[in-house]
Amino acid sequence: MRYKIAPDKWKHFFVGIAMGAVLESIAWGIWPAYPVWASGAVFLIVLGVSYGFELFSLVTGIGHYDVMDAVASIIGGILGMGIGGAAIAYWCF
């Protein structure tokens, strides 16, 4: 069975990619000797920002609260972390 993914989930996914790539690049610049710690910190930030934005929507009533939006952002963020890490590794090593 094929499932259609809602357009707003794609928006969260693509924003997650950008967020993960930018944060991963910054973290590797700050902690070049500790890439695993940098990636762990970025993952926690992506997790916090993605779900925190949904909690903000729930508490304030601004926007629409949906846990799957946070999941889409987190999945995109993980992909973005890989892209950012690969770019840094390519240019620096």
ABEGO torsion letter per residue (X at the ends): XBBBBBAAAAAAAAAAAAAAAAAAAAAAAABAABAAAAAAAAAAAAAAAAAAAAAAAAAAGBEBBBAAAAAAAAAAAAAAAAAAAAAAAAAAX
